[in-house]
Amino acid sequence: MMGIFDLRSMYGATEELWFPKWDYKGQPWKLRSVREVFPLLFCENFKTPCLVISGERDYRVPYTQSLQCSRRCKR
């Protein structure tokens, strides 16, 4: 349901560690290829306002991901 804004902080806040380990073959902060696709690193390039919807019913992606997006990418 929710999108991942910063995989590093999501990795530390979720109980489901199998998927990031499987998808990225390791811890996200050690992989260069994962760092290149963090939306967190491209906030200054956002041109269009974003509607950020959060909720606590997505049990794999903490709602704090949407909070980070709304706070970091303010214009």
N, C-alpha and C positions, 0 to 999 in steps of 0.2 A: 504494500500500500504506500508506504512512505519512501521517499528517495533518500539516499545517503549523501550528506553534504561533506562530511569529513570522516573518512573510513578509519582514521587513527582513533578518534574519540569514540566512534561507534564500536570499534573493536574492544575498547576498554569498558564499555557500558552494557554490552549485551551478554547474555548467557550462552548464546549460540555461536561458538567459535569455529565450528566445523566448516561452515560455508566460506568465510573469508580465507581460511587456510587452504581449502580445496580450490576455490576460484583463483586465488592469487598466488598459491604455492608458497605461502609463508606469511609472516607478520607484515602488515601494511607499511610500517615505518622503515622497513629494511629494503623495500622494493622500489627501484627507480621508476619502473613502468607504471606503478600505481600512483605515485606522486604526480605524474604528468596529467592525470585525469581527475584530480581532486577539484570539484567546483570551488572549494575554498580558495584555491590559488588564483582564480580567475574573476573574482568579484569586481575588480576594477574595469573589466571588459563588459560587464552587464550593461546593456543599453535600454532594455525594456523593463518596466516594473514587473515584479514577480508577485503572484498571489501565493502566500505560504499558508498551507493548511496543516494543522497539527492535531494529534490526538493520541490517546494512550492505548488504543486497541491494536496497534501493530506491535506485536510482542517481540519481534526480532530487531526492528529499527527503533531505538528510543526516540521519543518525541523531542528530545533535546537537539536532534539533528535539524529539525525545522526552526527551532529557536536560534540556533547558531546561524542559519542562513538569513533569517530575518534581521538579526543584529549585525552581522558582519557585512552584509551587502546593502545596507541602507544608503540612500542617496540624498 
